Amino acid sequence: MSIVKMSEKATVEFMQFLKDNEVTANEVRIHFAGNGCGGPVFNLVLDTKKETDNTEVVDGLTFLVDKAITDEFGALTILCAEENGRGGFSIEPEIKPAGGGCSSCGGGCH
């Protein structure tokens, strides 16, 4: 089972993003940052593997995801701007929690 998925286009753009920003590390953690109006929010950080991690190698880059995050959200798909229509990378979970996270918003979802 894949824990991280990326299209070829997203992979090329992501690798270029790392190169443009002079990132030489080859391990990137996908971190659960909490819930927002649109549901779960994830971010990317440079890190090293822990015993509690699942790993997925994409084009020589190792993605680290805590096993508890994989259990809760399933596979995580990294989308590029063209794929998500938002002007940057996004991370979408395979399993989306019911309610979409709107309870965290003060004024409801927009």
Gaussian input, Z-matrix of N, CA and C with variables (Angstrom, degrees):
# hf/3-21g

backbone

0 1
 N
 C     1     B1
 C     2     B2     1     A1
 N     3     B3     2     A2     1     D1
 C     4     B4     3     A3     2     D2
 C     5     B5     4     A4     3     D3
 N     6     B6     5     A5     4     D4
 C     7     B7     6     A6     5     D5
 C     8     B8     7     A7     6     D6
 N     9     B9     8     A8     7     D7
 C    10    B10     9     A9     8     D8
 C    11    B11    10    A10     9     D9
 N    12    B12    11    A11    10    D10
 C    13    B13    12    A12    11    D11
 C    14    B14    13    A13    12    D12
 N    15    B15    14    A14    13    D13
 C    16    B16    15    A15    14    D14
 C    17    B17    16    A16    15    D15
 N    18    B18    17    A17    16    D16
 C    19    B19    18    A18    17    D17
 C    20    B20    19    A19    18    D18
 N    21    B21    20    A20    19    D19
 C    22    B22    21    A21    20    D20
 C    23    B23    22    A22    21    D21
 N    24    B24    23    A23    22    D22
 C    25    B25    24    A24    23    D23
 C    26    B26    25    A25    24    D24
 N    27    B27    26    A26    25    D25
 C    28    B28    27    A27    26    D26
 C    29    B29    28    A28    27    D27
 N    30    B30    29    A29    28    D28
 C    31    B31    30    A30    29    D29
 C    32    B32    31    A31    30    D30
 N    33    B33    32    A32    31    D31
 C    34    B34    33    A33    32    D32
 C    35    B35    34    A34    33    D33
 N    36    B36    35    A35    34    D34
 C    37    B37    36    A36    35    D35
 C    38    B38    37    A37    36    D36
 N    39    B39    38    A38    37    D37
 C    40    B40    39    A39    38    D38
 C    41    B41    40    A40    39    D39
 N    42    B42    41    A41    40    D40
 C    43    B43    42    A42    41    D41
 C    44    B44    43    A43    42    D42
 N    45    B45    44    A44    43    D43
 C    46    B46    45    A45    44    D44
 C    47    B47    46    A46    45    D45
 N    48    B48    47    A47    46    D46
 C    49    B49    48    A48    47    D47
 C    50    B50    49    A49    48    D48
 N    51    B51    50    A50    49    D49
 C    52    B52    51    A51    50    D50
 C    53    B53    52    A52    51    D51
 N    54    B54    53    A53    52    D52
 C    55    B55    54    A54    53    D53
 C    56    B56    55    A55    54    D54
 N    57    B57    56    A56    55    D55
 C    58    B58    57    A57    56    D56
 C    59    B59    58    A58    57    D57
 N    60    B60    59    A59    58    D58
 C    61    B61    60    A60    59    D59
 C    62    B62    61    A61    60    D60
 N    63    B63    62    A62    61    D61
 C    64    B64    63    A63    62    D62
 C    65    B65    64    A64    63    D63
 N    66    B66    65    A65    64    D64
 C    67    B67    66    A66    65    D65
 C    68    B68    67    A67    66    D66
 N    69    B69    68    A68    67    D67
 C    70    B70    69    A69    68    D68
 C    71    B71    70    A70    69    D69
 N    72    B72    71    A71    70    D70
 C    73    B73    72    A72    71    D71
 C    74    B74    73    A73    72    D72
 N    75    B75    74    A74    73    D73
 C    76    B76    75    A75    74    D74
 C    77    B77    76    A76    75    D75
 N    78    B78    77    A77    76    D76
 C    79    B79    78    A78    77    D77
 C    80    B80    79    A79    78    D78
 N    81    B81    80    A80    79    D79
 C    82    B82    81    A81    80    D80
 C    83    B83    82    A82    81    D81
 N    84    B84    83    A83    82    D82
 C    85    B85    84    A84    83    D83
 C    86    B86    85    A85    84    D84
 N    87    B87    86    A86    85    D85
 C    88    B88    87    A87    86    D86
 C    89    B89    88    A88    87    D87
 N    90    B90    89    A89    88    D88
 C    91    B91    90    A90    89    D89
 C    92    B92    91    A91    90    D90
 N    93    B93    92    A92    91    D91
 C    94    B94    93    A93    92    D92
 C    95    B95    94    A94    93    D93
 N    96    B96    95    A95    94    D94
 C    97    B97    96    A96    95    D95
 C    98    B98    97    A97    96    D96
 N    99    B99    98    A98    97    D97
 C   100   B100    99    A99    98    D98
 C   101   B101   100   A100    99    D99
 N   102   B102   101   A101   100   D100
 C   103   B103   102   A102   101   D101
 C   104   B104   103   A103   102   D102
 N   105   B105   104   A104   103   D103
 C   106   B106   105   A105   104   D104
 C   107   B107   106   A106   105   D105
 N   108   B108   107   A107   106   D106
 C   109   B109   108   A108   107   D107
 C   110   B110   109   A109   108   D108
 N   111   B111   110   A110   109   D109
 C   112   B112   111   A111   110   D110
 C   113   B113   112   A112   111   D111
 N   114   B114   113   A113   112   D112
 C   115   B115   114   A114   113   D113
 C   116   B116   115   A115   114   D114
 N   117   B117   116   A116   115   D115
 C   118   B118   117   A117   116   D116
 C   119   B119   118   A118   117   D117
 N   120   B120   119   A119   118   D118
 C   121   B121   120   A120   119   D119
 C   122   B122   121   A121   120   D120
 N   123   B123   122   A122   121   D121
 C   124   B124   123   A123   122   D122
 C   125   B125   124   A124   123   D123
 N   126   B126   125   A125   124   D124
 C   127   B127   126   A126   125   D125
 C   128   B128   127   A127   126   D126
 N   129   B129   128   A128   127   D127
 C   130   B130   129   A129   128   D128
 C   131   B131   130   A130   129   D129
 N   132   B132   131   A131   130   D130
 C   133   B133   132   A132   131   D131
 C   134   B134   133   A133   132   D132
 N   135   B135   134   A134   133   D133
 C   136   B136   135   A135   134   D134
 C   137   B137   136   A136   135   D135
 N   138   B138   137   A137   136   D136
 C   139   B139   138   A138   137   D137
 C   140   B140   139   A139   138   D138
 N   141   B141   140   A140   139   D139
 C   142   B142   141   A141   140   D140
 C   143   B143   142   A142   141   D141
 N   144   B144   143   A143   142   D142
 C   145   B145   144   A144   143   D143
 C   146   B146   145   A145   144   D144
 N   147   B147   146   A146   145   D145
 C   148   B148   147   A147   146   D146
 C   149   B149   148   A148   147   D147
 N   150   B150   149   A149   148   D148
 C   151   B151   150   A150   149   D149
 C   152   B152   151   A151   150   D150
 N   153   B153   152   A152   151   D151
 C   154   B154   153   A153   152   D152
 C   155   B155   154   A154   153   D153
 N   156   B156   155   A155   154   D154
 C   157   B157   156   A156   155   D155
 C   158   B158   157   A157   156   D156
 N   159   B159   158   A158   157   D157
 C   160   B160   159   A159   158   D158
 C   161   B161   160   A160   159   D159
 N   162   B162   161   A161   160   D160
 C   163   B163   162   A162   161   D161
 C   164   B164   163   A163   162   D162
 N   165   B165   164   A164   163   D163
 C   166   B166   165   A165   164   D164
 C   167   B167   166   A166   165   D165
 N   168   B168   167   A167   166   D166
 C   169   B169   168   A168   167   D167
 C   170   B170   169   A169   168   D168
 N   171   B171   170   A170   169   D169
 C   172   B172   171   A171   170   D170
 C   173   B173   172   A172   171   D171
 N   174   B174   173   A173   172   D172
 C   175   B175   174   A174   173   D173
 C   176   B176   175   A175   174   D174
 N   177   B177   176   A176   175   D175
 C   178   B178   177   A177   176   D176
 C   179   B179   178   A178   177   D177
 N   180   B180   179   A179   178   D178
 C   181   B181   180   A180   179   D179
 C   182   B182   181   A181   180   D180
 N   183   B183   182   A182   181   D181
 C   184   B184   183   A183   182   D182
 C   185   B185   184   A184   183   D183
 N   186   B186   185   A185   184   D184
 C   187   B187   186   A186   185   D185
 C   188   B188   187   A187   186   D186
 N   189   B189   188   A188   187   D187
 C   190   B190   189   A189   188   D188
 C   191   B191   190   A190   189   D189
 N   192   B192   191   A191   190   D190
 C   193   B193   192   A192   191   D191
 C   194   B194   193   A193   192   D192
 N   195   B195   194   A194   193   D193
 C   196   B196   195   A195   194   D194
 C   197   B197   196   A196   195   D195
 N   198   B198   197   A197   196   D196
 C   199   B199   198   A198   197   D197
 C   200   B200   199   A199   198   D198
 N   201   B201   200   A200   199   D199
 C   202   B202   201   A201   200   D200
 C   203   B203   202   A202   201   D201
 N   204   B204   203   A203   202   D202
 C   205   B205   204   A204   203   D203
 C   206   B206   205   A205   204   D204
 N   207   B207   206   A206   205   D205
 C   208   B208   207   A207   206   D206
 C   209   B209   208   A208   207   D207
 N   210   B210   209   A209   208   D208
 C   211   B211   210   A210   209   D209
 C   212   B212   211   A211   210   D210
 N   213   B213   212   A212   211   D211
 C   214   B214   213   A213   212   D212
 C   215   B215   214   A214   213   D213
 N   216   B216   215   A215   214   D214
 C   217   B217   216   A216   215   D215
 C   218   B218   217   A217   216   D216
 N   219   B219   218   A218   217   D217
 C   220   B220   219   A219   218   D218
 C   221   B221   220   A220   219   D219
 N   222   B222   221   A221   220   D220
 C   223   B223   222   A222   221   D221
 C   224   B224   223   A223   222   D222
 N   225   B225   224   A224   223   D223
 C   226   B226   225   A225   224   D224
 C   227   B227   226   A226   225   D225
 N   228   B228   227   A227   226   D226
 C   229   B229   228   A228   227   D227
 C   230   B230   229   A229   228   D228
 N   231   B231   230   A230   229   D229
 C   232   B232   231   A231   230   D230
 C   233   B233   232   A232   231   D231
 N   234   B234   233   A233   232   D232
 C   235   B235   234   A234   233   D233
 C   236   B236   235   A235   234   D234
 N   237   B237   236   A236   235   D235
 C   238   B238   237   A237   236   D236
 C   239   B239   238   A238   237   D237
 N   240   B240   239   A239   238   D238
 C   241   B241   240   A240   239   D239
 C   242   B242   241   A241   240   D240
 N   243   B243   242   A242   241   D241
 C   244   B244   243   A243   242   D242
 C   245   B245   244   A244   243   D243
 N   246   B246   245   A245   244   D244
 C   247   B247   246   A246   245   D245
 C   248   B248   247   A247   246   D246
 N   249   B249   248   A248   247   D247
 C   250   B250   249   A249   248   D248
 C   251   B251   250   A250   249   D249
 N   252   B252   251   A251   250   D250
 C   253   B253   252   A252   251   D251
 C   254   B254   253   A253   252   D252
 N   255   B255   254   A254   253   D253
 C   256   B256   255   A255   254   D254
 C   257   B257   256   A256   255   D255
 N   258   B258   257   A257   256   D256
 C   259   B259   258   A258   257   D257
 C   260   B260   259   A259   258   D258
 N   261   B261   260   A260   259   D259
 C   262   B262   261   A261   260   D260
 C   263   B263   262   A262   261   D261
 N   264   B264   263   A263   262   D262
 C   265   B265   264   A264   263   D263
 C   266   B266   265   A265   264   D264
 N   267   B267   266   A266   265   D265
 C   268   B268   267   A267   266   D266
 C   269   B269   268   A268   267   D267
 N   270   B270   269   A269   268   D268
 C   271   B271   270   A270   269   D269
 C   272   B272   271   A271   270   D270
 N   273   B273   272   A272   271   D271
 C   274   B274   273   A273   272   D272
 C   275   B275   274   A274   273   D273
 N   276   B276   275   A275   274   D274
 C   277   B277   276   A276   275   D275
 C   278   B278   277   A277   276   D276
 N   279   B279   278   A278   277   D277
 C   280   B280   279   A279   278   D278
 C   281   B281   280   A280   279   D279
 N   282   B282   281   A281   280   D280
 C   283   B283   282   A282   281   D281
 C   284   B284   283   A283   282   D282
 N   285   B285   284   A284   283   D283
 C   286   B286   285   A285   284   D284
 C   287   B287   286   A286   285   D285
 N   288   B288   287   A287   286   D286
 C   289   B289   288   A288   287   D287
 C   290   B290   289   A289   288   D288
 N   291   B291   290   A290   289   D289
 C   292   B292   291   A291   290   D290
 C   293   B293   292   A292   291   D291
 N   294   B294   293   A293   292   D292
 C   295   B295   294   A294   293   D293
 C   296   B296   295   A295   294   D294
 N   297   B297   296   A296   295   D295
 C   298   B298   297   A297   296   D296
 C   299   B299   298   A298   297   D297
 N   300   B300   299   A299   298   D298
 C   301   B301   300   A300   299   D299
 C   302   B302   301   A301   300   D300
 N   303   B303   302   A302   301   D301
 C   304   B304   303   A303   302   D302
 C   305   B305   304   A304   303   D303
 N   306   B306   305   A305   304   D304
 C   307   B307   306   A306   305   D305
 C   308   B308   307   A307   306   D306
 N   309   B309   308   A308   307   D307
 C   310   B310   309   A309   308   D308
 C   311   B311   310   A310   309   D309
 N   312   B312   311   A311   310   D310
 C   313   B313   312   A312   311   D311
 C   314   B314   313   A313   312   D312
 N   315   B315   314   A314   313   D313
 C   316   B316   315   A315   314   D314
 C   317   B317   316   A316   315   D315
 N   318   B318   317   A317   316   D316
 C   319   B319   318   A318   317   D317
 C   320   B320   319   A319   318   D318
 N   321   B321   320   A320   319   D319
 C   322   B322   321   A321   320   D320
 C   323   B323   322   A322   321   D321
 N   324   B324   323   A323   322   D322
 C   325   B325   324   A324   323   D323
 C   326   B326   325   A325   324   D324
 N   327   B327   326   A326   325   D325
 C   328   B328   327   A327   326   D326
 C   329   B329   328   A328   327   D327

   B1=1.4584
   B2=1.5237
   B3=1.3050
   B4=1.4621
   B5=1.5201
   B6=1.3159
   B7=1.4666
   B8=1.5189
   B9=1.3387
   B10=1.4631
   B11=1.5211
   B12=1.3273
   B13=1.4547
   B14=1.5253
   B15=1.3280
   B16=1.4668
   B17=1.5169
   B18=1.3154
   B19=1.4554
   B20=1.5250
   B21=1.3191
   B22=1.4604
   B23=1.5258
   B24=1.3353
   B25=1.4689
   B26=1.5259
   B27=1.3271
   B28=1.4721
   B29=1.5270
   B30=1.3269
   B31=1.4699
   B32=1.5216
   B33=1.3192
   B34=1.4692
   B35=1.5285
   B36=1.3235
   B37=1.4699
   B38=1.5245
   B39=1.3377
   B40=1.4608
   B41=1.5235
   B42=1.3261
   B43=1.4612
   B44=1.5271
   B45=1.3315
   B46=1.4605
   B47=1.5244
   B48=1.3359
   B49=1.4648
   B50=1.5316
   B51=1.3295
   B52=1.4636
   B53=1.5236
   B54=1.3252
   B55=1.4675
   B56=1.5288
   B57=1.3319
   B58=1.4641
   B59=1.5283
   B60=1.3212
   B61=1.4617
   B62=1.5255
   B63=1.3370
   B64=1.4611
   B65=1.5258
   B66=1.3299
   B67=1.4637
   B68=1.5149
   B69=1.3219
   B70=1.4595
   B71=1.5243
   B72=1.3124
   B73=1.4611
   B74=1.5248
   B75=1.3200
   B76=1.4627
   B77=1.5289
   B78=1.3348
   B79=1.4597
   B80=1.5303
   B81=1.3312
   B82=1.4571
   B83=1.5198
   B84=1.3243
   B85=1.4616
   B86=1.5235
   B87=1.3391
   B88=1.4551
   B89=1.5212
   B90=1.3194
   B91=1.4572
   B92=1.5242
   B93=1.3280
   B94=1.4603
   B95=1.5197
   B96=1.3425
   B97=1.4607
   B98=1.5285
   B99=1.3249
   B100=1.4581
   B101=1.5152
   B102=1.3162
   B103=1.4647
   B104=1.5176
   B105=1.3213
   B106=1.4573
   B107=1.5121
   B108=1.2971
   B109=1.4706
   B110=1.5234
   B111=1.3245
   B112=1.4567
   B113=1.5135
   B114=1.3170
   B115=1.4606
   B116=1.5086
   B117=1.3393
   B118=1.4643
   B119=1.5284
   B120=1.3321
   B121=1.4598
   B122=1.5282
   B123=1.3312
   B124=1.4590
   B125=1.5192
   B126=1.3279
   B127=1.4575
   B128=1.5180
   B129=1.3078
   B130=1.4586
   B131=1.5221
   B132=1.3294
   B133=1.4645
   B134=1.5245
   B135=1.3102
   B136=1.4592
   B137=1.5210
   B138=1.3174
   B139=1.4619
   B140=1.5227
   B141=1.3135
   B142=1.4598
   B143=1.5249
   B144=1.3112
   B145=1.4548
   B146=1.5252
   B147=1.3426
   B148=1.4581
   B149=1.5256
   B150=1.3174
   B151=1.4581
   B152=1.5186
   B153=1.3144
   B154=1.4656
   B155=1.5280
   B156=1.3323
   B157=1.4595
   B158=1.5224
   B159=1.3239
   B160=1.4539
   B161=1.5243
   B162=1.3193
   B163=1.4625
   B164=1.5203
   B165=1.3151
   B166=1.4691
   B167=1.5208
   B168=1.3195
   B169=1.4588
   B170=1.5203
   B171=1.3246
   B172=1.4660
   B173=1.5222
   B174=1.3128
   B175=1.4660
   B176=1.5319
   B177=1.3311
   B178=1.4560
   B179=1.5171
   B180=1.3185
   B181=1.4641
   B182=1.5282
   B183=1.3350
   B184=1.4567
   B185=1.5184
   B186=1.3329
   B187=1.4623
   B188=1.5201
   B189=1.3175
   B190=1.4600
   B191=1.5216
   B192=1.3243
   B193=1.4653
   B194=1.5182
   B195=1.3149
   B196=1.4595
   B197=1.5269
   B198=1.3198
   B199=1.4677
   B200=1.5242
   B201=1.3214
   B202=1.4682
   B203=1.5356
   B204=1.3305
   B205=1.4732
   B206=1.5240
   B207=1.3316
   B208=1.4616
   B209=1.5213
   B210=1.3308
   B211=1.4638
   B212=1.5225
   B213=1.3319
   B214=1.4568
   B215=1.5292
   B216=1.3416
   B217=1.4659
   B218=1.5271
   B219=1.3274
   B220=1.4656
   B221=1.5172
   B222=1.3152
   B223=1.4704
   B224=1.5272
   B225=1.3218
   B226=1.4630
   B227=1.5230
   B228=1.3240
   B229=1.4601
   B230=1.5171
   B231=1.3238
   B232=1.4604
   B233=1.5232
   B234=1.3293
   B235=1.4558
   B236=1.5238
   B237=1.3301
   B238=1.4636
   B239=1.5305
   B240=1.3181
   B241=1.4696
   B242=1.5224
   B243=1.3138
   B244=1.4672
   B245=1.5315
   B246=1.3282
   B247=1.4621
   B248=1.5271
   B249=1.3314
   B250=1.4668
   B251=1.5230
   B252=1.3324
   B253=1.4569
   B254=1.5228
   B255=1.3409
   B256=1.4698
   B257=1.5197
   B258=1.2936
   B259=1.4576
   B260=1.5101
   B261=1.3050
   B262=1.4599
   B263=1.5140
   B264=1.3077
   B265=1.4543
   B266=1.5251
   B267=1.3222
   B268=1.4591
   B269=1.5222
   B270=1.3139
   B271=1.4631
   B272=1.5203
   B273=1.3263
   B274=1.4634
   B275=1.5250
   B276=1.3407
   B277=1.4633
   B278=1.5235
   B279=1.3064
   B280=1.4588
   B281=1.5346
   B282=1.3354
   B283=1.4604
   B284=1.5221
   B285=1.3248
   B286=1.4687
   B287=1.5248
   B288=1.3364
   B289=1.4593
   B290=1.5263
   B291=1.3178
   B292=1.4651
   B293=1.5218
   B294=1.3195
   B295=1.4592
   B296=1.5034
   B297=1.3131
   B298=1.4547
   B299=1.5213
   B300=1.3163
   B301=1.4502
   B302=1.5086
   B303=1.3326
   B304=1.4591
   B305=1.5119
   B306=1.3141
   B307=1.4533
   B308=1.5191
   B309=1.3390
   B310=1.4638
   B311=1.5176
   B312=1.3281
   B313=1.4570
   B314=1.5285
   B315=1.3072
   B316=1.4504
   B317=1.5191
   B318=1.3345
   B319=1.4623
   B320=1.5000
   B321=1.3080
   B322=1.4664
   B323=1.5171
   B324=1.2979
   B325=1.4755
   B326=1.5206
   B327=1.3247
   B328=1.4680
   B329=1.4975
   A1=109.71
   A2=117.09
   A3=121.90
   A4=109.10
   A5=115.91
   A6=119.57
   A7=111.49
   A8=116.30
   A9=122.37
   A10=107.59
   A11=115.19
   A12=120.26
   A13=109.17
   A14=115.00
   A15=121.66
   A16=107.79
   A17=116.29
   A18=119.80
   A19=108.38
   A20=116.18
   A21=119.66
   A22=110.81
   A23=116.37
   A24=121.05
   A25=111.18
   A26=116.90
   A27=120.63
   A28=110.69
   A29=116.75
   A30=120.27
   A31=110.60
   A32=117.43
   A33=121.53
   A34=109.90
   A35=117.52
   A36=120.91
   A37=111.78
   A38=116.76
   A39=119.99
   A40=110.85
   A41=117.00
   A42=120.19
   A43=110.41
   A44=117.78
   A45=121.14
   A46=110.63
   A47=116.95
   A48=121.90
   A49=110.19
   A50=117.20
   A51=120.55
   A52=110.74
   A53=116.42
   A54=120.92
   A55=110.77
   A56=116.97
   A57=121.36
   A58=112.04
   A59=116.51
   A60=121.58
   A61=112.71
   A62=115.82
   A63=123.87
   A64=112.96
   A65=115.81
   A66=121.30
   A67=107.35
   A68=116.14
   A69=120.44
   A70=112.65
   A71=117.97
   A72=121.68
   A73=109.36
   A74=115.60
   A75=117.87
   A76=112.86
   A77=117.27
   A78=121.46
   A79=109.15
   A80=114.97
   A81=121.51
   A82=108.31
   A83=115.38
   A84=120.39
   A85=109.98
   A86=115.44
   A87=120.36
   A88=105.57
   A89=115.09
   A90=123.20
   A91=109.67
   A92=117.04
   A93=121.57
   A94=108.16
   A95=116.51
   A96=121.53
   A97=112.98
   A98=118.05
   A99=121.53
   A100=111.19
   A101=115.34
   A102=121.14
   A103=110.07
   A104=115.45
   A105=122.30
   A106=109.25
   A107=116.86
   A108=121.54
   A109=112.35
   A110=116.99
   A111=120.68
   A112=113.69
   A113=117.63
   A114=121.40
   A115=111.51
   A116=117.40
   A117=120.45
   A118=111.99
   A119=114.69
   A120=122.13
   A121=107.63
   A122=115.28
   A123=121.85
   A124=109.05
   A125=115.75
   A126=119.46
   A127=109.05
   A128=115.16
   A129=122.18
   A130=109.27
   A131=116.30
   A132=121.39
   A133=108.85
   A134=116.00
   A135=120.70
   A136=107.67
   A137=117.12
   A138=120.16
   A139=108.66
   A140=116.16
   A141=121.89
   A142=108.90
   A143=115.38
   A144=122.12
   A145=111.84
   A146=114.03
   A147=122.19
   A148=108.30
   A149=117.17
   A150=121.37
   A151=112.62
   A152=117.85
   A153=122.03
   A154=113.21
   A155=117.74
   A156=121.56
   A157=113.66
   A158=114.17
   A159=122.61
   A160=105.61
   A161=117.03
   A162=120.30
   A163=110.63
   A164=114.70
   A165=122.20
   A166=106.94
   A167=117.15
   A168=121.82
   A169=108.37
   A170=115.32
   A171=122.62
   A172=107.30
   A173=116.43
   A174=122.32
   A175=112.34
   A176=116.52
   A177=121.41
   A178=115.26
   A179=117.46
   A180=122.65
   A181=108.16
   A182=116.88
   A183=120.95
   A184=109.93
   A185=115.22
   A186=121.41
   A187=108.40
   A188=116.12
   A189=123.65
   A190=108.36
   A191=116.22
   A192=121.20
   A193=107.59
   A194=116.55
   A195=120.30
   A196=109.46
   A197=116.76
   A198=121.60
   A199=112.14
   A200=117.80
   A201=120.98
   A202=110.86
   A203=117.21
   A204=121.29
   A205=109.65
   A206=116.83
   A207=120.05
   A208=110.68
   A209=117.15
   A210=121.04
   A211=111.72
   A212=117.11
   A213=121.28
   A214=113.49
   A215=117.13
   A216=120.42
   A217=114.82
   A218=118.34
   A219=120.62
   A220=110.61
   A221=115.79
   A222=120.86
   A223=110.15
   A224=115.93
   A225=122.47
   A226=108.39
   A227=116.35
   A228=121.52
   A229=109.99
   A230=116.47
   A231=121.93
   A232=107.18
   A233=115.56
   A234=122.53
   A235=110.20
   A236=116.58
   A237=120.64
   A238=108.78
   A239=116.40
   A240=122.27
   A241=112.47
   A242=117.38
   A243=120.34
   A244=111.22
   A245=116.07
   A246=120.54
   A247=113.06
   A248=116.88
   A249=119.03
   A250=113.57
   A251=117.95
   A252=121.50
   A253=114.73
   A254=117.35
   A255=120.75
   A256=114.82
   A257=119.35
   A258=120.18
   A259=115.38
   A260=119.18
   A261=123.01
   A262=109.07
   A263=116.17
   A264=120.23
   A265=110.09
   A266=115.81
   A267=121.21
   A268=107.97
   A269=115.17
   A270=121.63
   A271=107.01
   A272=115.90
   A273=121.99
   A274=109.69
   A275=117.34
   A276=120.02
   A277=111.88
   A278=115.40
   A279=121.61
   A280=109.96
   A281=116.28
   A282=122.37
   A283=107.97
   A284=115.69
   A285=119.89
   A286=108.69
   A287=117.33
   A288=119.40
   A289=111.42
   A290=116.15
   A291=120.88
   A292=109.86
   A293=117.83
   A294=122.14
   A295=114.35
   A296=119.90
   A297=122.91
   A298=115.99
   A299=119.17
   A300=120.74
   A301=114.91
   A302=118.82
   A303=120.97
   A304=114.38
   A305=117.98
   A306=119.81
   A307=112.23
   A308=117.90
   A309=120.77
   A310=112.30
   A311=118.14
   A312=121.60
   A313=110.53
   A314=116.52
   A315=119.79
   A316=113.13
   A317=117.22
   A318=119.71
   A319=113.97
   A320=118.61
   A321=120.54
   A322=110.76
   A323=114.49
   A324=119.98
   A325=110.39
   A326=114.69
   A327=120.37
   A328=109.60
   D1=129.03
   D2=174.96
   D3=-75.64
   D4=139.14
   D5=176.26
   D6=-103.86
   D7=-19.58
   D8=176.76
   D9=-133.32
   D10=131.14
   D11=179.89
   D12=-124.64
   D13=141.79
   D14=176.34
   D15=-147.59
   D16=139.46
   D17=172.45
   D18=-71.71
   D19=166.66
   D20=176.90
   D21=-60.94
   D22=-40.74
   D23=179.28
   D24=-62.15
   D25=-45.96
   D26=179.44
   D27=-64.68
   D28=-38.34
   D29=179.32
   D30=-63.12
   D31=-46.84
   D32=179.73
   D33=-60.29
   D34=-46.47
   D35=-179.52
   D36=-65.30
   D37=-39.31
   D38=-179.76
   D39=-66.65
   D40=-43.54
   D41=178.88
   D42=-63.61
   D43=-37.54
   D44=177.18
   D45=-66.82
   D46=-39.60
   D47=176.66
   D48=-58.44
   D49=-45.23
   D50=178.62
   D51=-63.02
   D52=-43.71
   D53=179.81
   D54=-63.10
   D55=-46.21
   D56=-179.71
   D57=-60.12
   D58=-30.42
   D59=-178.90
   D60=-98.99
   D61=13.58
   D62=175.55
   D63=54.86
   D64=37.12
   D65=176.37
   D66=-86.02
   D67=120.41
   D68=-178.86
   D69=-108.14
   D70=-8.75
   D71=178.49
   D72=-65.05
   D73=150.01
   D74=179.72
   D75=-114.32
   D76=12.45
   D77=175.80
   D78=-125.29
   D79=124.84
   D80=-178.89
   D81=-127.56
   D82=127.71
   D83=179.28
   D84=-93.80
   D85=135.41
   D86=168.74
   D87=-95.31
   D88=117.29
   D89=-172.43
   D90=-110.95
   D91=134.43
   D92=174.11
   D93=-78.26
   D94=119.69
   D95=-175.19
   D96=-101.54
   D97=0.72
   D98=179.42
   D99=118.94
   D100=-172.16
   D101=-179.82
   D102=-108.41
   D103=141.30
   D104=176.05
   D105=-123.87
   D106=-170.67
   D107=-178.88
   D108=-58.63
   D109=-33.24
   D110=-177.91
   D111=-93.25
   D112=6.04
   D113=-178.41
   D114=112.40
   D115=-154.23
   D116=-176.28
   D117=-66.42
   D118=145.06
   D119=179.78
   D120=-118.16
   D121=132.67
   D122=179.78
   D123=-122.82
   D124=151.15
   D125=172.77
   D126=-133.98
   D127=170.04
   D128=-178.26
   D129=-114.35
   D130=133.33
   D131=177.69
   D132=-138.00
   D133=150.47
   D134=174.34
   D135=-77.60
   D136=134.10
   D137=-175.17
   D138=-160.08
   D139=-179.75
   D140=174.87
   D141=-120.19
   D142=157.67
   D143=-176.54
   D144=-64.31
   D145=139.74
   D146=175.20
   D147=-117.31
   D148=163.18
   D149=179.76
   D150=-60.69
   D151=-25.57
   D152=-176.71
   D153=-89.74
   D154=10.59
   D155=-175.39
   D156=-98.02
   D157=145.58
   D158=159.74
   D159=-93.42
   D160=154.57
   D161=178.23
   D162=-131.26
   D163=151.11
   D164=175.04
   D165=-141.69
   D166=125.82
   D167=178.60
   D168=-97.84
   D169=123.96
   D170=177.78
   D171=-125.77
   D172=115.34
   D173=177.91
   D174=50.92
   D175=42.73
   D176=177.74
   D177=83.41
   D178=-4.08
   D179=179.97
   D180=-103.58
   D181=128.63
   D182=-178.84
   D183=-95.83
   D184=121.02
   D185=174.58
   D186=-94.46
   D187=134.25
   D188=179.82
   D189=-110.23
   D190=130.31
   D191=177.93
   D192=-138.34
   D193=124.70
   D194=177.88
   D195=-57.03
   D196=138.61
   D197=-177.90
   D198=-57.12
   D199=-34.73
   D200=179.34
   D201=-64.60
   D202=-35.01
   D203=178.07
   D204=-69.27
   D205=-42.44
   D206=176.91
   D207=-62.01
   D208=-42.50
   D209=178.93
   D210=-61.10
   D211=-39.59
   D212=-176.92
   D213=-79.32
   D214=-40.00
   D215=-171.43
   D216=-113.18
   D217=-6.68
   D218=-177.44
   D219=71.42
   D220=-154.85
   D221=179.82
   D222=-66.81
   D223=145.15
   D224=177.77
   D225=-109.68
   D226=128.11
   D227=-179.01
   D228=-106.11
   D229=123.80
   D230=176.95
   D231=-92.04
   D232=121.62
   D233=-179.08
   D234=-110.53
   D235=142.74
   D236=174.60
   D237=-87.50
   D238=173.85
   D239=-175.87
   D240=-57.12
   D241=-42.01
   D242=-179.54
   D243=-63.78
   D244=-34.43
   D245=-177.91
   D246=-77.60
   D247=-33.75
   D248=-176.24
   D249=-102.61
   D250=-11.29
   D251=178.71
   D252=68.42
   D253=20.78
   D254=-176.16
   D255=-116.33
   D256=1.21
   D257=176.05
   D258=80.44
   D259=25.44
   D260=177.48
   D261=-179.39
   D262=-176.51
   D263=178.52
   D264=-78.56
   D265=149.75
   D266=172.51
   D267=-139.71
   D268=160.10
   D269=178.69
   D270=-123.23
   D271=121.06
   D272=-176.39
   D273=-113.85
   D274=129.65
   D275=178.61
   D276=-80.91
   D277=149.77
   D278=175.32
   D279=-68.88
   D280=-40.84
   D281=179.58
   D282=-105.35
   D283=115.59
   D284=-179.41
   D285=-101.53
   D286=132.07
   D287=179.79
   D288=-65.90
   D289=148.72
   D290=177.58
   D291=-63.11
   D292=143.83
   D293=177.10
   D294=92.31
   D295=-15.40
   D296=174.81
   D297=66.99
   D298=5.67
   D299=176.41
   D300=84.39
   D301=9.47
   D302=-175.28
   D303=-64.55
   D304=-20.64
   D305=-178.21
   D306=-65.24
   D307=-16.79
   D308=-179.45
   D309=-83.43
   D310=-7.33
   D311=-178.38
   D312=-90.69
   D313=140.73
   D314=177.70
   D315=-72.52
   D316=-32.56
   D317=-175.47
   D318=-117.56
   D319=16.30
   D320=-179.53
   D321=86.71
   D322=172.31
   D323=-178.60
   D324=-80.74
   D325=150.16
   D326=-179.30
   D327=-116.01

